[in-house]
Amino acid sequence: MQNIKNRGMIFGASITVTTENINEVYSDAFVDNLYNLGCKAIIYVEYVPVTDESSSLAPDEKDRGFMKKQARRQRRRKKGMVFISFPGDEKSSGGCVAAGRGFFHINASGGAEPCPFSPYSDINVRDTSIREALKSPLFYALNTQGVLKDDHVGGCTLYMNKDKVEEIIRTGKTK
Ligand code: SF4
């Protein structure tokens, strides 16, 4: 981080929040340390268990309330930083913020994907500009077909609509 800061580049940090680290990662000391290293944004991502053994690490409703309160507090405290919570903030911004609605993701091969959690791509930034990539048929379809604004119950909207996303990729249908 220090090296990136020295080069004058903007960067952020993505933090996975578990029941074990929740107090630490929202603490002033943790946030101040990242801020002093030049970090301009923190993305807090709720831990999602993939096995029963790790389910105790997943935040519950009470923890989500805590996360919301702490994010609000840190926003007031550190004006020069951006704090984003997944999936909490998606709920309040009217749904999924992938596919250029709020952000998008470029994978290691250059493929522009709606989100790291929706790893589908129909355009590569090695062959096109980022501006053009944002207008890809997949992104266009997701933005215009109301998929992103489906009711958000706290999980991943595009994961729940995986079949729809795969159909758009397969058929190239944008309407
Ligand atoms: S694809 Fe899932 S994780 Fe990504 S922004 Fe949409 S709802 Fe959130």
Backbone and ligand atoms as CSV (ligand in chain L), in Angstrom:
chain,resi,resn,atom,element,x,y,z
A,1,MET,N,N,0.831,-1.200,0.000
A,1,MET,CA,C,0.000,0.000,0.000
A,1,MET,C,C,0.870,1.256,0.000
A,2,GLN,N,N,1.933,1.182,0.795
A,2,GLN,CA,C,2.838,2.323,0.860
A,2,GLN,C,C,3.426,2.624,-0.518
A,3,ASN,N,N,3.801,1.568,-1.234
A,3,ASN,CA,C,4.369,1.753,-2.575
A,3,ASN,C,C,3.353,2.346,-3.543
A,4,ILE,N,N,2.123,1.882,-3.449
A,4,ILE,CA,C,1.080,2.423,-4.343
A,4,ILE,C,C,0.853,3.903,-4.009
A,5,LYS,N,N,0.818,4.196,-2.714
A,5,LYS,CA,C,0.623,5.580,-2.275
A,5,LYS,C,C,1.754,6.458,-2.821
A,6,ASN,N,N,2.990,5.957,-2.710
A,6,ASN,CA,C,4.139,6.734,-3.177
A,6,ASN,C,C,4.056,7.049,-4.670
A,7,ARG,N,N,3.375,6.191,-5.415
A,7,ARG,CA,C,3.212,6.419,-6.855
A,7,ARG,C,C,2.017,7.315,-7.169
A,8,GLY,N,N,1.300,7.742,-6.127
A,8,GLY,CA,C,0.169,8.653,-6.308
A,8,GLY,C,C,-1.059,7.991,-6.917
A,9,MET,N,N,-1.158,6.662,-6.742
A,9,MET,CA,C,-2.322,5.961,-7.307
A,9,MET,C,C,-3.439,5.819,-6.269
A,10,ILE,N,N,-4.669,5.822,-6.775
A,10,ILE,CA,C,-5.814,5.650,-5.877
A,10,ILE,C,C,-6.088,4.160,-5.707
A,11,PHE,N,N,-6.342,3.733,-4.487
A,11,PHE,CA,C,-6.679,2.320,-4.265
A,11,PHE,C,C,-7.612,2.169,-3.069
A,12,GLY,N,N,-8.238,1.007,-2.994
A,12,GLY,CA,C,-9.126,0.709,-1.871
A,12,GLY,C,C,-8.816,-0.670,-1.325
A,13,ALA,N,N,-9.566,-1.058,-0.291
A,13,ALA,CA,C,-9.359,-2.386,0.308
A,13,ALA,C,C,-10.705,-3.085,0.431
A,14,SER,N,N,-10.693,-4.378,0.191
A,14,SER,CA,C,-11.909,-5.165,0.344
A,14,SER,C,C,-11.749,-6.039,1.577
A,15,ILE,N,N,-12.666,-5.910,2.509
A,15,ILE,CA,C,-12.541,-6.625,3.787
A,15,ILE,C,C,-13.700,-7.608,3.963
A,16,THR,N,N,-13.404,-8.854,4.180
A,16,THR,CA,C,-14.460,-9.824,4.461
A,16,THR,C,C,-14.792,-9.775,5.950
A,17,VAL,N,N,-16.062,-9.513,6.248
A,17,VAL,CA,C,-16.477,-9.361,7.645
A,17,VAL,C,C,-17.032,-10.677,8.176
A,18,THR,N,N,-16.464,-11.142,9.268
A,18,THR,CA,C,-16.950,-12.373,9.921
A,18,THR,C,C,-17.345,-12.038,11.360
A,19,THR,N,N,-17.978,-13.004,12.026
A,19,THR,CA,C,-18.342,-12.770,13.424
A,19,THR,C,C,-17.094,-12.643,14.297
A,20,GLU,N,N,-15.964,-13.104,13.778
A,20,GLU,CA,C,-14.733,-13.044,14.580
A,20,GLU,C,C,-13.969,-11.737,14.424
A,21,ASN,N,N,-14.073,-11.100,13.227
A,21,ASN,CA,C,-13.275,-9.873,13.039
A,21,ASN,C,C,-14.117,-8.602,13.030
A,22,ILE,N,N,-15.444,-8.739,13.193
A,22,ILE,CA,C,-16.356,-7.608,13.001
A,22,ILE,C,C,-15.990,-6.373,13.850
A,23,ASN,N,N,-15.608,-6.591,15.092
A,23,ASN,CA,C,-15.278,-5.438,15.942
A,23,ASN,C,C,-13.977,-4.800,15.487
A,24,GLU,N,N,-13.026,-5.629,15.119
A,24,GLU,CA,C,-11.713,-5.108,14.724
A,24,GLU,C,C,-11.780,-4.293,13.427
A,25,VAL,N,N,-12.458,-4.846,12.396
A,25,VAL,CA,C,-12.400,-4.191,11.085
A,25,VAL,C,C,-13.210,-2.892,11.012
A,26,TYR,N,N,-14.108,-2.686,11.988
A,26,TYR,CA,C,-14.840,-1.409,12.030
A,26,TYR,C,C,-14.251,-0.465,13.076
A,27,SER,N,N,-13.174,-0.892,13.731
A,27,SER,CA,C,-12.598,-0.044,14.774
A,27,SER,C,C,-11.871,1.155,14.171
A,28,ASP,N,N,-11.766,2.217,14.952
A,28,ASP,CA,C,-11.080,3.421,14.481
A,28,ASP,C,C,-9.622,3.108,14.142
A,29,ALA,N,N,-8.983,2.273,14.958
A,29,ALA,CA,C,-7.559,1.976,14.734
A,29,ALA,C,C,-7.351,1.304,13.374
A,30,PHE,N,N,-8.236,0.378,13.038
A,30,PHE,CA,C,-8.109,-0.358,11.775
A,30,PHE,C,C,-8.313,0.590,10.592
A,31,VAL,N,N,-9.384,1.397,10.674
A,31,VAL,CA,C,-9.702,2.320,9.584
A,31,VAL,C,C,-8.607,3.393,9.464
A,32,ASP,N,N,-8.158,3.915,10.587
A,32,ASP,CA,C,-7.115,4.959,10.558
A,32,ASP,C,C,-5.829,4.431,9.932
A,33,ASN,N,N,-5.514,3.187,10.239
A,33,ASN,CA,C,-4.297,2.594,9.677
A,33,ASN,C,C,-4.376,2.540,8.149
A,34,LEU,N,N,-5.514,2.085,7.634
A,34,LEU,CA,C,-5.680,2.024,6.179
A,34,LEU,C,C,-5.649,3.429,5.580
A,35,TYR,N,N,-6.298,4.360,6.253
A,35,TYR,CA,C,-6.341,5.748,5.775
A,35,TYR,C,C,-4.920,6.320,5.683
A,36,ASN,N,N,-4.145,6.082,6.727
A,36,ASN,CA,C,-2.777,6.610,6.744
A,36,ASN,C,C,-1.891,5.967,5.675
A,37,LEU,N,N,-2.248,4.746,5.276
A,37,LEU,CA,C,-1.487,4.080,4.216
A,37,LEU,C,C,-1.916,4.561,2.822
A,38,GLY,N,N,-2.952,5.424,2.786
A,38,GLY,CA,C,-3.386,6.008,1.505
A,38,GLY,C,C,-4.634,5.377,0.927
A,39,CYS,N,N,-5.238,4.448,1.658
A,39,CYS,CA,C,-6.437,3.767,1.168
A,39,CYS,C,C,-7.617,4.742,1.135
A,40,LYS,N,N,-8.295,4.821,-0.010
A,40,LYS,CA,C,-9.386,5.800,-0.156
A,40,LYS,C,C,-10.778,5.189,-0.060
A,41,ALA,N,N,-10.865,3.874,-0.085
A,41,ALA,CA,C,-12.187,3.239,-0.014
A,41,ALA,C,C,-12.086,1.901,0.701
A,42,ILE,N,N,-13.102,1.598,1.500
A,42,ILE,CA,C,-13.157,0.273,2.114
A,42,ILE,C,C,-14.479,-0.376,1.708
A,43,ILE,N,N,-14.372,-1.564,1.147
A,43,ILE,CA,C,-15.566,-2.325,0.788
A,43,ILE,C,C,-15.681,-3.472,1.773
A,44,TYR,N,N,-16.717,-3.424,2.593
A,44,TYR,CA,C,-16.948,-4.491,3.569
A,44,TYR,C,C,-17.873,-5.533,2.946
A,45,VAL,N,N,-17.406,-6.758,2.863
A,45,VAL,CA,C,-18.207,-7.833,2.263
A,45,VAL,C,C,-18.533,-8.865,3.331
A,46,GLU,N,N,-19.814,-9.125,3.510
A,46,GLU,CA,C,-20.212,-10.135,4.505
A,46,GLU,C,C,-19.691,-11.511,4.124
A,47,TYR,N,N,-19.155,-12.201,5.084
A,47,TYR,CA,C,-18.702,-13.573,4.840
A,47,TYR,C,C,-19.906,-14.466,4.517
A,48,VAL,N,N,-19.774,-15.268,3.469
A,48,VAL,CA,C,-20.833,-16.209,3.103
A,48,VAL,C,C,-20.278,-17.624,3.274
A,49,PRO,N,N,-20.864,-18.402,4.183
A,49,PRO,CA,C,-20.319,-19.749,4.437
A,49,PRO,C,C,-20.608,-20.712,3.294
A,50,VAL,N,N,-19.670,-21.583,3.012
A,50,VAL,CA,C,-19.918,-22.609,1.998
A,50,VAL,C,C,-19.959,-24.004,2.627
A,51,THR,N,N,-19.679,-24.067,3.921
A,51,THR,CA,C,-19.788,-25.356,4.615
A,51,THR,C,C,-20.473,-25.115,5.961
A,52,ASP,N,N,-21.070,-26.173,6.533
A,52,ASP,CA,C,-21.736,-26.034,7.831
A,52,ASP,C,C,-20.747,-25.636,8.918
A,53,GLU,N,N,-19.536,-26.158,8.815
A,53,GLU,CA,C,-18.525,-25.898,9.862
A,53,GLU,C,C,-18.205,-24.405,9.976
A,54,SER,N,N,-18.327,-23.689,8.859
A,54,SER,CA,C,-17.938,-22.268,8.912
A,54,SER,C,C,-19.139,-21.338,9.057
A,55,SER,N,N,-20.352,-21.903,9.247
A,55,SER,CA,C,-21.534,-21.040,9.276
A,55,SER,C,C,-21.540,-20.090,10.471
A,56,SER,N,N,-20.814,-20.443,11.534
A,56,SER,CA,C,-20.789,-19.554,12.704
A,56,SER,C,C,-20.031,-18.256,12.408
A,57,LEU,N,N,-19.302,-18.239,11.300
A,57,LEU,CA,C,-18.549,-17.019,10.943
A,57,LEU,C,C,-19.420,-15.988,10.219
A,58,ALA,N,N,-20.590,-16.406,9.750
A,58,ALA,CA,C,-21.440,-15.498,8.972
A,58,ALA,C,C,-22.180,-14.516,9.874
A,59,PRO,N,N,-22.129,-13.212,9.555
A,59,PRO,CA,C,-22.856,-12.225,10.349
A,59,PRO,C,C,-24.370,-12.481,10.311
A,60,ASP,N,N,-25.063,-12.215,11.445
A,60,ASP,CA,C,-26.515,-12.367,11.471
A,60,ASP,C,C,-27.168,-10.976,11.444
A,61,GLU,N,N,-28.486,-10.935,11.627
A,61,GLU,CA,C,-29.216,-9.656,11.541
A,61,GLU,C,C,-28.674,-8.621,12.525
A,62,LYS,N,N,-28.353,-9.098,13.734
A,62,LYS,CA,C,-27.843,-8.187,14.767
A,62,LYS,C,C,-26.495,-7.603,14.305
A,63,ASP,N,N,-25.658,-8.471,13.747
A,63,ASP,CA,C,-24.352,-8.011,13.254
A,63,ASP,C,C,-24.536,-7.014,12.100
A,64,ARG,N,N,-25.546,-7.278,11.245
A,64,ARG,CA,C,-25.801,-6.372,10.114
A,64,ARG,C,C,-26.184,-4.980,10.601
A,65,GLY,N,N,-26.959,-4.958,11.688
A,65,GLY,CA,C,-27.348,-3.673,12.293
A,65,GLY,C,C,-26.096,-2.941,12.775
A,66,PHE,N,N,-25.204,-3.681,13.388
A,66,PHE,CA,C,-23.952,-3.119,13.885
A,66,PHE,C,C,-23.123,-2.566,12.724
A,67,MET,N,N,-23.048,-3.359,11.645
A,67,MET,CA,C,-22.248,-2.953,10.474
A,67,MET,C,C,-22.780,-1.656,9.878
A,68,LYS,N,N,-24.101,-1.563,9.787
A,68,LYS,CA,C,-24.733,-0.370,9.210
A,68,LYS,C,C,-24.387,0.864,10.051
A,69,LYS,N,N,-24.529,0.677,11.364
A,69,LYS,CA,C,-24.271,1.792,12.284
A,69,LYS,C,C,-22.795,2.224,12.204
A,70,GLN,N,N,-21.911,1.245,12.178
A,70,GLN,CA,C,-20.474,1.548,12.143
A,70,GLN,C,C,-20.064,2.208,10.825
A,71,ALA,N,N,-20.653,1.750,9.721
A,71,ALA,CA,C,-20.317,2.342,8.424
A,71,ALA,C,C,-20.751,3.811,8.417
A,72,ARG,N,N,-21.936,4.077,8.965
A,72,ARG,CA,C,-22.429,5.467,9.035
A,72,ARG,C,C,-21.483,6.315,9.882
A,73,ARG,N,N,-21.055,5.732,10.980
A,73,ARG,CA,C,-20.148,6.451,11.904
A,73,ARG,C,C,-18.813,6.746,11.221
A,74,GLN,N,N,-18.268,5.753,10.515
A,74,GLN,CA,C,-16.976,5.965,9.853
A,74,GLN,C,C,-17.099,6.975,8.713
A,75,ARG,N,N,-18.255,6.992,8.015
A,75,ARG,CA,C,-18.460,7.984,6.944
A,75,ARG,C,C,-18.413,9.402,7.509
A,76,ARG,N,N,-18.996,9.564,8.687
A,76,ARG,CA,C,-18.985,10.889,9.324
A,76,ARG,C,C,-17.573,11.244,9.787
A,77,ARG,N,N,-16.851,10.272,10.266
A,77,ARG,CA,C,-15.532,10.481,10.861
A,77,ARG,C,C,-14.450,10.698,9.812
A,78,LYS,N,N,-14.509,9.919,8.719
A,78,LYS,CA,C,-13.454,9.972,7.692
A,78,LYS,C,C,-14.051,10.446,6.382
A,79,LYS,N,N,-14.150,11.754,6.237
A,79,LYS,CA,C,-14.797,12.326,5.046
A,79,LYS,C,C,-14.039,12.004,3.754
A,80,GLY,N,N,-12.740,11.797,3.858
A,80,GLY,CA,C,-11.932,11.558,2.659
A,80,GLY,C,C,-11.968,10.110,2.168
A,81,MET,N,N,-12.789,9.300,2.801
A,81,MET,CA,C,-12.854,7.883,2.405
A,81,MET,C,C,-14.269,7.496,2.004
A,82,VAL,N,N,-14.358,6.433,1.194
A,82,VAL,CA,C,-15.659,5.906,0.800
A,82,VAL,C,C,-15.844,4.558,1.499
A,83,PHE,N,N,-17.015,4.366,2.104
A,83,PHE,CA,C,-17.307,3.095,2.787
A,83,PHE,C,C,-18.510,2.445,2.115
A,84,ILE,N,N,-18.315,1.219,1.664
A,84,ILE,CA,C,-19.397,0.499,0.991
A,84,ILE,C,C,-19.577,-0.848,1.681
A,85,SER,N,N,-20.826,-1.244,1.882
A,85,SER,CA,C,-21.083,-2.562,2.488
A,85,SER,C,C,-21.880,-3.423,1.533
A,86,PHE,N,N,-21.464,-4.677,1.407
A,86,PHE,CA,C,-22.211,-5.658,0.602
A,86,PHE,C,C,-22.789,-6.712,1.528
A,87,PRO,N,N,-24.044,-7.051,1.420
A,87,PRO,CA,C,-25.005,-6.503,0.474
A,87,PRO,C,C,-25.824,-5.352,1.038
A,88,GLY,N,N,-25.575,-4.936,2.277
A,88,GLY,CA,C,-26.387,-3.906,2.920
A,88,GLY,C,C,-26.682,-2.683,2.073
A,89,ASP,N,N,-25.647,-2.084,1.465
A,89,ASP,CA,C,-25.854,-0.850,0.709
A,89,ASP,C,C,-26.613,-1.078,-0.586
A,90,GLU,N,N,-26.574,-2.298,-1.096
A,90,GLU,CA,C,-27.303,-2.577,-2.335
A,90,GLU,C,C,-28.800,-2.453,-2.085
A,91,LYS,N,N,-29.215,-2.932,-0.947
A,91,LYS,CA,C,-30.620,-2.856,-0.560
A,91,LYS,C,C,-31.087,-1.402,-0.600
A,92,SER,N,N,-30.276,-0.516,0.005
A,92,SER,CA,C,-30.698,0.879,0.075
A,92,SER,C,C,-30.496,1.619,-1.236
A,93,SER,N,N,-29.736,1.036,-2.206
A,93,SER,CA,C,-29.597,1.736,-3.489
A,93,SER,C,C,-30.492,1.094,-4.553
A,94,GLY,N,N,-31.511,0.373,-4.091
A,94,GLY,CA,C,-32.532,-0.122,-5.009
A,94,GLY,C,C,-32.169,-1.381,-5.756
A,95,GLY,N,N,-31.206,-2.138,-5.279
A,95,GLY,CA,C,-30.886,-3.411,-5.931
A,95,GLY,C,C,-29.410,-3.576,-6.203
A,96,CYS,N,N,-29.146,-4.539,-7.049
A,96,CYS,CA,C,-27.770,-4.904,-7.389
A,96,CYS,C,C,-27.071,-3.751,-8.132
A,97,VAL,N,N,-25.849,-3.462,-7.757
A,97,VAL,CA,C,-25.133,-2.324,-8.363
A,97,VAL,C,C,-24.081,-2.781,-9.380
A,98,ALA,N,N,-24.223,-4.022,-9.866
A,98,ALA,CA,C,-23.252,-4.548,-10.836
A,98,ALA,C,C,-23.540,-4.040,-12.245
A,99,ALA,N,N,-22.760,-4.537,-13.221
A,99,ALA,CA,C,-22.958,-4.258,-14.650
A,99,ALA,C,C,-22.951,-2.773,-14.975
A,100,GLY,N,N,-22.147,-2.013,-14.254
A,100,GLY,CA,C,-22.025,-0.590,-14.556
A,100,GLY,C,C,-23.062,0.266,-13.866
A,101,ARG,N,N,-24.036,-0.362,-13.164
A,101,ARG,CA,C,-25.016,0.456,-12.446
A,101,ARG,C,C,-24.322,1.213,-11.301
A,102,GLY,N,N,-23.338,0.560,-10.713
A,102,GLY,CA,C,-22.536,1.210,-9.686
A,102,GLY,C,C,-21.056,0.943,-9.958
A,103,PHE,N,N,-20.790,-0.235,-10.432
A,103,PHE,CA,C,-19.419,-0.651,-10.760
A,103,PHE,C,C,-19.480,-1.848,-11.687
A,104,PHE,N,N,-18.334,-2.303,-12.142
A,104,PHE,CA,C,-18.247,-3.586,-12.833
A,104,PHE,C,C,-16.865,-4.147,-12.537
A,105,HIS,N,N,-16.593,-5.339,-13.038
A,105,HIS,CA,C,-15.338,-5.995,-12.683
A,105,HIS,C,C,-14.592,-6.423,-13.936
A,106,ILE,N,N,-13.274,-6.243,-13.949
A,106,ILE,CA,C,-12.462,-6.728,-15.068
A,106,ILE,C,C,-11.647,-7.909,-14.550
A,107,ASN,N,N,-11.829,-9.072,-15.162
A,107,ASN,CA,C,-11.094,-10.248,-14.675
A,107,ASN,C,C,-9.645,-10.244,-15.181
A,108,ALA,N,N,-8.877,-11.218,-14.742
A,108,ALA,CA,C,-7.443,-11.229,-15.055
A,108,ALA,C,C,-7.160,-11.343,-16.549
A,109,SER,N,N,-8.122,-11.832,-17.327
A,109,SER,CA,C,-7.910,-11.938,-18.777
A,109,SER,C,C,-8.425,-10.720,-19.530
A,110,GLY,N,N,-9.000,-9.765,-18.792
A,110,GLY,CA,C,-9.503,-8.551,-19.454
A,110,GLY,C,C,-11.000,-8.584,-19.704
A,111,GLY,N,N,-11.652,-9.694,-19.364
A,111,GLY,CA,C,-13.099,-9.787,-19.575
A,111,GLY,C,C,-13.842,-8.859,-18.617
A,112,ALA,N,N,-14.778,-8.078,-19.174
A,112,ALA,CA,C,-15.594,-7.200,-18.322
A,112,ALA,C,C,-16.792,-7.999,-17.825
A,113,GLU,N,N,-16.881,-8.133,-16.493
A,113,GLU,CA,C,-17.953,-8.923,-15.882
A,113,GLU,C,C,-18.851,-8.010,-15.059
A,114,PRO,N,N,-20.120,-8.384,-14.894
A,114,PRO,CA,C,-21.005,-7.542,-14.077
A,114,PRO,C,C,-20.433,-7.316,-12.676
A,115,CYS,N,N,-19.875,-8.387,-12.084
A,115,CYS,CA,C,-19.419,-8.352,-10.686
A,115,CYS,C,C,-18.519,-9.569,-10.484
A,116,PRO,N,N,-17.583,-9.553,-9.532
A,116,PRO,CA,C,-16.785,-10.759,-9.296
A,116,PRO,C,C,-17.658,-11.956,-8.938
A,117,PHE,N,N,-18.854,-11.690,-8.374
A,117,PHE,CA,C,-19.748,-12.783,-7.988
A,117,PHE,C,C,-20.632,-13.238,-9.142
A,118,SER,N,N,-20.494,-12.591,-10.284
A,118,SER,CA,C,-21.236,-12.997,-11.481
A,118,SER,C,C,-20.221,-13.029,-12.629
A,119,PRO,N,N,-19.408,-14.074,-12.667
A,119,PRO,CA,C,-18.252,-14.093,-13.577
A,119,PRO,C,C,-18.596,-14.460,-15.024
A,120,TYR,N,N,-19.395,-13.633,-15.664
A,120,TYR,CA,C,-19.759,-13.846,-17.068
A,120,TYR,C,C,-19.324,-12.625,-17.849
A,121,SER,N,N,-18.849,-12.879,-19.068
A,121,SER,CA,C,-18.366,-11.749,-19.847
A,121,SER,C,C,-18.616,-11.952,-21.337
A,122,ASP,N,N,-18.990,-10.867,-22.016
A,122,ASP,CA,C,-19.138,-10.953,-23.474
A,122,ASP,C,C,-18.294,-9.885,-24.175
A,123,ILE,N,N,-17.386,-9.265,-23.424
A,123,ILE,CA,C,-16.534,-8.239,-24.037
A,123,ILE,C,C,-15.210,-8.166,-23.271
A,124,ASN,N,N,-14.137,-7.825,-23.990
A,124,ASN,CA,C,-12.819,-7.803,-23.351
A,124,ASN,C,C,-12.183,-6.425,-23.532
A,125,VAL,N,N,-11.673,-5.866,-22.447
A,125,VAL,CA,C,-11.118,-4.510,-22.531
A,125,VAL,C,C,-9.768,-4.477,-23.268
A,126,ARG,N,N,-9.272,-5.658,-23.654
A,126,ARG,CA,C,-8.070,-5.658,-24.502
A,126,ARG,C,C,-8.455,-5.288,-25.934
A,127,ASP,N,N,-9.726,-5.504,-26.273
A,127,ASP,CA,C,-10.178,-5.248,-27.646
A,127,ASP,C,C,-11.005,-3.985,-27.765
A,128,THR,N,N,-11.345,-3.401,-26.623
A,128,THR,CA,C,-12.255,-2.261,-26.685
A,128,THR,C,C,-11.945,-1.291,-25.549
A,129,SER,N,N,-12.619,-0.135,-25.576
A,129,SER,CA,C,-12.404,0.827,-24.486
A,129,SER,C,C,-13.316,0.462,-23.313
A,130,ILE,N,N,-13.022,1.009,-22.149
A,130,ILE,CA,C,-13.872,0.765,-20.981
A,130,ILE,C,C,-15.266,1.347,-21.233
A,131,ARG,N,N,-15.309,2.493,-21.907
A,131,ARG,CA,C,-16.594,3.114,-22.232
A,131,ARG,C,C,-17.459,2.158,-23.070
A,132,GLU,N,N,-16.822,1.527,-24.056
A,132,GLU,CA,C,-17.548,0.578,-24.909
A,132,GLU,C,C,-17.926,-0.677,-24.121
A,133,ALA,N,N,-17.014,-1.123,-23.271
A,133,ALA,CA,C,-17.296,-2.323,-22.470
A,133,ALA,C,C,-18.541,-2.113,-21.610
A,134,LEU,N,N,-18.716,-0.889,-21.115
A,134,LEU,CA,C,-19.882,-0.597,-20.279
A,134,LEU,C,C,-21.189,-0.679,-21.065
A,135,LYS,N,N,-21.054,-0.651,-22.409
A,135,LYS,CA,C,-22.273,-0.756,-23.229
A,135,LYS,C,C,-22.405,-2.168,-23.814
A,136,SER,N,N,-21.725,-3.140,-23.261
A,136,SER,CA,C,-21.764,-4.498,-23.819
A,136,SER,C,C,-23.203,-5.022,-23.816
A,137,PRO,N,N,-23.533,-5.943,-24.722
A,137,PRO,CA,C,-24.893,-6.491,-24.765
A,137,PRO,C,C,-25.334,-7.054,-23.405
A,138,LEU,N,N,-24.412,-7.729,-22.709
A,138,LEU,CA,C,-24.784,-8.301,-21.408
A,138,LEU,C,C,-25.136,-7.201,-20.407
A,139,PHE,N,N,-24.267,-6.202,-20.298
A,139,PHE,CA,C,-24.526,-5.118,-19.344
A,139,PHE,C,C,-25.808,-4.377,-19.729
A,140,TYR,N,N,-25.990,-4.155,-21.029
A,140,TYR,CA,C,-27.168,-3.441,-21.499
A,140,TYR,C,C,-28.432,-4.217,-21.111
A,141,ALA,N,N,-28.408,-5.536,-21.387
A,141,ALA,CA,C,-29.581,-6.360,-21.084
A,141,ALA,C,C,-29.877,-6.360,-19.582
A,142,LEU,N,N,-28.844,-6.500,-18.768
A,142,LEU,CA,C,-29.073,-6.537,-17.320
A,142,LEU,C,C,-29.641,-5.215,-16.814
A,143,ASN,N,N,-29.168,-4.126,-17.402
A,143,ASN,CA,C,-29.635,-2.810,-16.970
A,143,ASN,C,C,-31.040,-2.492,-17.462
A,144,THR,N,N,-31.403,-3.013,-18.637
A,144,THR,CA,C,-32.704,-2.636,-19.197
A,144,THR,C,C,-33.810,-3.662,-18.929
A,145,GLN,N,N,-33.431,-4.860,-18.543
A,145,GLN,CA,C,-34.458,-5.882,-18.315
A,145,GLN,C,C,-34.916,-5.969,-16.862
A,146,GLY,N,N,-34.458,-5.030,-16.052
A,146,GLY,CA,C,-34.912,-4.995,-14.658
A,146,GLY,C,C,-34.299,-6.068,-13.772
A,147,VAL,N,N,-33.318,-6.795,-14.297
A,147,VAL,CA,C,-32.729,-7.889,-13.498
A,147,VAL,C,C,-32.028,-7.334,-12.254
A,148,LEU,N,N,-31.348,-6.226,-12.426
A,148,LEU,CA,C,-30.581,-5.682,-11.297
A,148,LEU,C,C,-31.492,-5.149,-10.187
A,149,LYS,N,N,-32.686,-4.729,-10.608
A,149,LYS,CA,C,-33.567,-4.125,-9.609
A,149,LYS,C,C,-34.554,-5.106,-9.007
A,150,ASP,N,N,-34.341,-6.390,-9.263
A,150,ASP,CA,C,-35.189,-7.403,-8.637
A,150,ASP,C,C,-35.149,-7.205,-7.123
A,151,ASP,N,N,-36.227,-7.628,-6.451
A,151,ASP,CA,C,-36.276,-7.484,-4.994
A,151,ASP,C,C,-34.992,-7.978,-4.355
A,152,HIS,N,N,-34.410,-7.152,-3.535
A,152,HIS,CA,C,-33.154,-7.533,-2.898
A,152,HIS,C,C,-33.418,-7.984,-1.479
A,153,VAL,N,N,-33.213,-9.281,-1.225
A,153,VAL,CA,C,-33.502,-9.789,0.114
A,153,VAL,C,C,-32.229,-10.002,0.926
A,154,GLY,N,N,-31.132,-9.512,0.409
A,154,GLY,CA,C,-29.896,-9.639,1.177
A,154,GLY,C,C,-28.893,-10.559,0.515
A,155,GLY,N,N,-29.304,-11.429,-0.371
A,155,GLY,CA,C,-28.353,-12.305,-1.051
A,155,GLY,C,C,-27.873,-11.652,-2.335
A,156,CYS,N,N,-27.261,-12.455,-3.207
A,156,CYS,CA,C,-26.739,-11.911,-4.462
A,156,CYS,C,C,-27.792,-12.032,-5.570
A,157,THR,N,N,-28.235,-10.884,-6.081
A,157,THR,CA,C,-29.294,-10.849,-7.091
A,157,THR,C,C,-28.894,-11.609,-8.358
A,158,LEU,N,N,-27.689,-11.395,-8.840
A,158,LEU,CA,C,-27.301,-12.050,-10.083
A,158,LEU,C,C,-27.062,-13.543,-9.887
A,159,TYR,N,N,-26.686,-13.927,-8.674
A,159,TYR,CA,C,-26.551,-15.364,-8.417
A,159,TYR,C,C,-27.943,-15.999,-8.458
A,160,MET,N,N,-28.912,-15.295,-7.860
A,160,MET,CA,C,-30.281,-15.824,-7.860
A,160,MET,C,C,-30.852,-15.852,-9.283
A,161,ASN,N,N,-30.340,-14.955,-10.137
A,161,ASN,CA,C,-30.816,-14.891,-11.525
A,161,ASN,C,C,-29.796,-15.469,-12.512
A,162,LYS,N,N,-29.012,-16.400,-12.013
A,162,LYS,CA,C,-27.955,-17.017,-12.800
A,162,LYS,C,C,-28.459,-17.531,-14.156
A,163,ASP,N,N,-29.635,-18.152,-14.145
A,163,ASP,CA,C,-30.181,-18.723,-15.391
A,163,ASP,C,C,-30.426,-17.630,-16.421
A,164,LYS,N,N,-30.969,-16.501,-15.954
A,164,LYS,CA,C,-31.249,-15.380,-16.865
A,164,LYS,C,C,-29.952,-14.856,-17.463
A,165,VAL,N,N,-28.924,-14.700,-16.614
A,165,VAL,CA,C,-27.636,-14.181,-17.077
A,165,VAL,C,C,-27.038,-15.139,-18.109
A,166,GLU,N,N,-27.111,-16.428,-17.811
A,166,GLU,CA,C,-26.553,-17.425,-18.748
A,166,GLU,C,C,-27.321,-17.429,-20.064
A,167,GLU,N,N,-28.630,-17.183,-19.977
A,167,GLU,CA,C,-29.420,-17.152,-21.208
A,167,GLU,C,C,-29.034,-15.950,-22.069
A,168,ILE,N,N,-28.823,-14.813,-21.446
A,168,ILE,CA,C,-28.417,-13.621,-22.210
A,168,ILE,C,C,-27.085,-13.888,-22.907
A,169,ILE,N,N,-26.151,-14.501,-22.171
A,169,ILE,CA,C,-24.842,-14.808,-22.747
A,169,ILE,C,C,-24.995,-15.795,-23.908
A,170,ARG,N,N,-25.816,-16.820,-23.692
A,170,ARG,CA,C,-25.974,-17.872,-24.696
A,170,ARG,C,C,-26.677,-17.368,-25.948
A,171,THR,N,N,-27.740,-16.612,-25.758
A,171,THR,CA,C,-28.553,-16.213,-26.925
A,171,THR,C,C,-28.165,-14.854,-27.464
A,172,GLY,N,N,-27.468,-14.069,-26.642
A,172,GLY,CA,C,-27.115,-12.703,-27.066
A,172,GLY,C,C,-28.338,-11.810,-27.128
A,173,LYS,N,N,-29.466,-12.292,-26.521
A,173,LYS,CA,C,-30.718,-11.518,-26.544
A,173,LYS,C,C,-30.631,-10.350,-25.589
A,174,THR,N,N,-30.804,-9.162,-26.102
A,174,THR,CA,C,-30.723,-8.001,-25.211
A,174,THR,C,C,-32.094,-7.390,-24.952
A,175,LYS,N,N,-33.149,-7.998,-25.500
A,175,LYS,CA,C,-34.497,-7.446,-25.267
A,175,LYS,C,C,-35.420,-8.506,-24.677
L,1,SF4,S1,S,-23.898,-9.426,-8.486
L,1,SF4,FE1,FE,-24.451,-9.961,-6.399
L,1,SF4,S2,S,-22.706,-9.379,-5.133
L,1,SF4,FE2,FE,-22.476,-8.380,-7.137
L,1,SF4,S3,S,-23.349,-6.343,-6.869
L,1,SF4,FE3,FE,-24.996,-7.689,-7.636
L,1,SF4,S4,S,-26.050,-8.485,-5.832
L,1,SF4,FE4,FE,-24.089,-7.633,-5.161
